[in-house]
Amino acid sequence: MEVHIKKIEGIWDRGFALHKHTLSSVYLGDDEWGHARYDTTRSEPGEALYQLKYRNDWNQVEPLAAQVQTTLLPLFDEIGLIIPMPASTVRARQPVNELANALGRLTRIPVFDRMIVKAPAPPGSTPLKNLHTRVEKDAALAGRISINECIEGEGRWNALLLDDLFDTGATMDAVCRALRGYRKINHIYAATITWK
């Protein structure tokens, strides 16, 4: 899989993405129902992620997790636990959780998929993915992220936050702020499949 690593900025200690999601998108006109049509070219990780999220191609999980293991994990200090980012869309199977669990199996690093608690948005509010500015997203996330302190034993561990698509970093920053108050978390690293 061809990658083009990019450093992603936020309040985490270090973060990287595998590749840009969309390389080009050309408007082709509207279809017979008035919906815009595009000829979209995605990077290899972007296409794999698109197939996973929107075509339910679960065969993409293992290759994407393997790519994160091979390409991104060596850029961080020792990871003690993997935390998938909370989903913005309710699905029967969550792609980011599946990716985190696959990465955990490959690396034998424990996955804590219930550590981050994201309270539902107030009724009638605009979904986070439909907000365009960082200020709007920060306001929409205020007070909605908390931590389920579920790590047993004593000690502090480096945590890897895993997400699919990096846009403004608002949700990751909100999660990092919450994790900074958890005494068992040491460094926080961020890894995403693609950036917008």
Salt bridges, closest charged atoms under 4 A:
ASP13 OD2 - ARG180 NH1 3.36
ASP13 OD2 - HIS187 ND1 3.65
ASP31 OD1 - HIS35 ND1 3.74
GLU47 OE1 - ARG42 NH1 2.93
GLU62 OE2 - ARG105 NH2 2.84
ASP77 OD2 - ARG14 NH2 3.86
GLU98 OE1 - ARG93 NH2 3.33
ASP113 OD1 - ARG114 NH1 3.72
ASP138 OD1 - ARG134 NE 2.86
GLU154 OE1 - ARG183 NH1 3.55
ASP164 OD2 - LYS53 NZ 2.79
ASP167 OD2 - LYS137 NZ 2.94
ASP167 OD2 - LYS196 NZ 3.82
ASP173 OD2 - ARG134 NH2 2.51
